[in-house]
Amino acid sequence: MSTRRVEGVEFISVEQMGFAFQYPNRDSARHMSVDEIYDRMKQSVAVDIDENDKIERKSARYAPKDLGIYFSMWANTPPFGGVIVIGVENDGKVSGINHVSPNHVSELQRAGDVYCPDARYQCKTVPVVNQNGEPDSIIVFRVLYREDKVVETISGKAFSRRGSSKRELSQDEKRELQIAKGQLEIEREPVSLIYPQDFDQSLIKAFVDSVRASRGMSETHSTEDILELRRLGKRADSAFIPNLACAVLFAKDPQTVVPGCKVRFVRFEGTEEKTGRERNAIKSAWIEGPIPTLIKECEKVLEAQLREFMRLGPKGEFVSTAEYPKDAWYEAVVNACVHRSYNLKNMHISIKMFDNRLEVESPGGFPPMVTAENIYDMHSPRNPHVMDALFYLNFVLCEHEGTRRIRDTMKQLGLPSPMFEEITSTAATFRITLKNSIEHRTNFVDQEAFKVLGKELSEGLTDKERRIVNYVVERQTINVTEASKLTNVRWHTIKKSLNGLVDRGILDHIHSSTIDRDRHAYYVLKKRYVDKLQRR
């Protein structure tokens, strides 16, 4: 800092402070892709990077048979597989391969072919200087991820990578992955239901009529012909044998085949799910039936629970605003029914509604090659035959636009983008979360409240009064403590606001006339407004 004086005025000059920023070095293995690690492999790269989701290091003393586990691991780890380096210890010391016999080196180089024959990989040796300062070599494998099949070792085991650790896949996980990769077609597995008596003929007729109309087919094609053509079963002698896709789409009781073919809706008070004595579920419903019924009944339940709000527009007029755009939550429900794993037969879809968000969870994680980052651009239907049938029933478009429609309609309403995530516990589930604008809604009036109070009274409400009225319309009652927490206003102050709403004929105060401070006292909507709500 320096000073100078000009015509009696003192000026202070401050030098700008500099910062030495360190930009990521692309030559560092920590910032390389899997292919770059393999292509640019040298001693500094092998030493620079710790074991992570891209690379595994092993001593040359490692047993070739055990190396097959790591070929399986990388071959099953999306989206790019990984690299195996032989001749570098876990602590990063370069031990090389010269200290083991040539036969052992040869067995290491052939370990993939011998002990994990379905793995696809490249192999090379790279010259190094070992920890003793002697010329040496390391072996480097680039194992590719296989999109088309689950890769097992010769002992029938399969592994994958999670972070810096390998994990063995259970039989259920292997089967789930085989289905997702198209090795198994669970949709086309025959079921024990008897056709036609175990099936909803009205649903099948609607489907068959739509197929005929869309594809220009004549009546000479029977119902069973069309079901077989759309891969929903097959003929055996004179009988039609339905498959799993046909069952979850059209069976009267699909739970006899897939017990989890149902939806649980729960609405919670507040923004957290509580249990035990603090359990805060205020609405709960099971929705059962074939997929078209599930979608339609979920639509009814959600429409009854989700709210419309009236807010003052820029010109002073009231404008109706949905809590969530219907296209977004409807598509989330359809997505859950269409893309869930029907291999996880006992797991059901769940819809959880909180004050600030809506969560739709379905069995099965992301399909292969799909991630939260590329979900808007990657199309990989888990159940293509179910999806095909729902196209003819006008539930889906099959144009890979569902997730983009969720995002775009949320954006149009000024709401946050949807969250897509995989939740892994004993089995993976897929969750879509839609967030509303509850924190910005102090100037909104619930549409039902607006309809019963009328425009004049609604316009005269303060922000805090709007929140109180919305609360009472939704939950029927409110006490002073609840109102204080709702508005973040002191107890005595908010009580004056509540009594003010009583004086204006909007609320009634229910309390004991013989007790000065009745701790059981509460407020309700005026009876004439309750009657209006009940008539709606």
HUBELLIN-V988726 format. One record per backbone hydrogen bond with DSSP energy under -1.0 kcal/mol. NH is the residue of the N-H (numbers start at 0). CO is the residue of the C=O. Records with the same first field share a line. If there is no record, write none. Layout:
NH->CO + CO
This chain:
1->12
3->10
5->8
8->5
10->3
12->1
20->18
27->24
30->27
31->28
36->32
37->33
38->34
39->35
40->37
45->41
46->42
47->43
48->44
51->54
55->82
57->84
61->58
66->62
68->65
70->66
71->67
72->68
73->69
74->70
75->71
76->73
80->76
81->142
82->53
83->140
84->55
85->138
86->57
87->57
88->92
91->88
94->86
95->86
99->96
104->100
105->101
106->102
107->103
108->104
109->105
110->107
113->109
114->110
115->111
118->115
121->141
123->139
125->137
127->135
129->133
130->93
132->129
135->127
137->125
138->85
139->123
140->83
141->121
142->81
143->119
145->74
152->156
153->114
155->152
159->166
161->164
164->161
166->159
168->157
173->169
174->170
175->171
176->172
177->173
178->174
179->175
180->176
181->178
182->177
183->177
187->184
188->185
190->241
197->193
198->195
199->249
203->199
204->200
205->201
206->202
207->203
208->204
209->205
210->206
211->207
212->208
213->209
214->210
216->211
220->217
225->221
226->222
227->223
228->224
229->225
230->227
231->226
233->240
235->238
238->235
240->233
242->231
243->188
244->186
246->242
247->243
248->244
249->245
250->246
251->197
255->252
256->253
257->253
259->344
260->257
261->259
262->286
263->348
264->284
265->350
266->282
267->352
268->279
277->274
278->275
281->266
282->266
284->264
286->262
290->247
293->289
294->290
295->291
296->292
297->293
298->294
299->295
300->296
301->297
302->298
303->299
304->300
305->301
308->320
309->444
310->318
312->316
315->312
318->310
320->308
322->306
328->324
329->325
330->326
331->327
332->328
333->329
334->330
335->331
336->332
337->333
338->334
340->362
344->342
346->343
348->261
349->360
350->263
351->358
352->265
353->356
354->269
357->433
358->351
359->431
360->349
361->429
363->427
369->366
376->373
377->373
386->382
387->383
388->384
389->385
390->386
391->387
392->388
393->390
394->389
395->389
404->400
405->401
406->402
407->403
408->404
409->405
410->406
411->407
412->408
413->410
414->409
418->432
420->430
422->428
428->422
429->361
430->420
431->359
432->418
433->357
435->355
439->436
440->437
443->440
444->309
446->307
449->445
450->446
451->447
452->448
453->449
457->453
458->454
459->455
460->457
465->461
466->462
467->463
468->464
469->465
470->466
471->467
472->468
473->469
474->470
475->471
476->474
477->522
482->478
483->479
484->480
485->481
486->482
487->483
488->483
493->489
494->490
495->491
496->492
497->493
498->494
499->495
500->496
501->497
502->498
503->499
504->501
505->500
506->500
507->523
509->521
520->517
521->509
522->477
523->507
525->505
528->525
529->525
530->526
531->527
532->528
533->529
534->530
